[in-house]
Amino acid sequence: MGPDSKTTGVDSWRTRDVWSISLSAFFADLGYQSVLAAFPIFLVIDLHRPVWEYGLAMALSYGGGAMFSFFGARIGDKTGHRRLALIGNSLIPLLSVSALIANSVWAIGLLTAGWWARNMRSPSRRVMLNQAVTDDRFRPRVFGFLHALDVGGAAAAALLVLIAIQNRVSFRWLFLLTAIPLLVSTAMLSRATTGRLVSETHQARDGKIPAEEKSRHSTGARAIFLATALYGFTFYSIGFPILTVAQKTHSNSYGIAAFLVFQGFSAITGFFLAKRLGKSLIRRFINLGVLGYLVSGLGALTIIGDIRYQMGIFAYLVGMGILGFALGVIETLEPSLIAVISESRSVSSGFGMLSASRSVGLFIGNLVMGLLYQLGPSWSYGYAAFMAVVAAAIMLFASSTFHRSIGDPA
């Protein structure tokens, strides 16, 4: 636990550090998710730019973010993850000024810069949270709690954007307003005490891990990195469904409402199901594959069904709810698995690779989604569903291999 922790009963894992980091995530998402939710509408509908430009914007953000995640984890090992997380978090407000100039080049550039800063701090923030809990039994709950507050902020962002659109607030002022919760996020993160430079004594524990166990853990980690990259291929920016709903219903408000449903289901999943999702390592692998990746593909297929058979706004909202549930599972189990199966000295690198793998997948996924969208939205979501099934198959194969090697009961 963190040095200022107070352990009381079943909530002993909710320490001051866990609260500080999680509340920081809430306010960060309240800020930048407001921009992300409104950006496709701002770029495509307000600035009249083609959908492929939005796909390019997301691909640049996520693709470049992969490098920032990968190297950010290594820089954090040398400078201290707390320091790096604070620097990265303080630069995210760059995206808050992306609508100041009604020019797509400036808008995409500023959005990308802010997102790269966000990616740079993400592995370090996960390291800080991982250091705040010492009992592996609580890790799924801790990361689920982080995710719940994370997307709880995103749900609040959706409400903010919905109110702004209903009251015809200009995107310039809406985006500038998001700088306030982003500054609060940095202030909350500064209250956490974890993430300082790791001592040589702590690093030396890595040498006590048996070689056979290291090999098994390395195999499991590689499977997660590959699966999350493939999930990245399917986990296109949620802006695509927002855009689809807004275009099909001819209502920007419905698009933002769909985003609210997505984030709401994701938050509920992370908060209420985290304890049940990860009772053992093998169960975490299986749930990640089935309830995470595979269910994500089902969400994409639901959206296709609505596009093809005109089932109405309710079916879109069901599809978004399914996607939100899947994301809640994935964001709870991926980091909790990496925290356990990474070698103690390289846990930060594991988080860096996790973020980088997702970002590489998102780089390809958003490019492909943007191009296929020109042929028709169904092509985009069909591709997404296929890649989700492949990711699920990899994770289930990895769980079988891991189970045979360690005999961990499911």
Stockholm file with secondary structure:
# STOCKHOLM 1.0

chainA/1-410         MGPDSKTTGVDSWRTRDVWSISLSAFFADLGYQSVLAAFPIFLVIDLHRPVWEYGLAMALSYGGGAMFSFFGARIGDKTGHRRLALIGNSLIPLLSVSALIANSVWAIGLLTAGWWARNMRSPSRRVMLNQAVTDDRFRPRVFGFLHALDVGGAAAAALLVLIAIQNRVSFRWLFLLTAIPLLVSTAMLSRATTGRLVSETHQARDGKIPAEEKSRHSTGARAIFLATALYGFTFYSIGFPILTVAQKTHSNSYGIAAFLVFQGFSAITGFFLAKRLGKSLIRRFINLGVLGYLVSGLGALTIIGDIRYQMGIFAYLVGMGILGFALGVIETLEPSLIAVISESRSVSSGFGMLSASRSVGLFIGNLVMGLLYQLGPSWSYGYAAFMAVVAAAIMLFASSTFHRSIGDPA
#=GR chainA/1-410 SS CCTTCCCCGGGTTCCHHHHHHHHHHHHHHHHHHHHHHHHHIIIIIISCCCHHHHHHHHHHHHHHHHHHHHHHHHHHHHHCHHHHHHHHHHHGGGGGGTTSSSCHHHHHHHHHHHHHHHHHHHHHHHHHHHHTCCCGGGHHHHHHHHHHHHHHHHHHHHHHHHHHHHTTCCHHHHHHHTHHHHHHHHHHHTTCCCCCCCCHHHHGGGGGSCHHHHHHHHHHHHHHHHHHHHHHHHCCCTHHHHHHHHHHHTCHHHHHHHHHHHHHHHHHHHHHSHHHHCSSHHHHHHHIIIIIIIHHHHHHHHHHHHHHHCCCHHHHHHHHHHHHHHHHHHHHHHHHHHHHHSCGGGHHHHHHHHHHHHHHHHHHHHHHHHHHHHHCHHHHHHHHHHHHHHHHHHHHHHHHHHHHHHCCCC
#=GC SS_cons         CCTTCCCCGGGTTCCHHHHHHHHHHHHHHHHHHHHHHHHHIIIIIISCCCHHHHHHHHHHHHHHHHHHHHHHHHHHHHHCHHHHHHHHHHHGGGGGGTTSSSCHHHHHHHHHHHHHHHHHHHHHHHHHHHHTCCCGGGHHHHHHHHHHHHHHHHHHHHHHHHHHHHTTCCHHHHHHHTHHHHHHHHHHHTTCCCCCCCCHHHHGGGGGSCHHHHHHHHHHHHHHHHHHHHHHHHCCCTHHHHHHHHHHHTCHHHHHHHHHHHHHHHHHHHHHSHHHHCSSHHHHHHHIIIIIIIHHHHHHHHHHHHHHHCCCHHHHHHHHHHHHHHHHHHHHHHHHHHHHHSCGGGHHHHHHHHHHHHHHHHHHHHHHHHHHHHHCHHHHHHHHHHHHHHHHHHHHHHHHHHHHHHCCCC
//
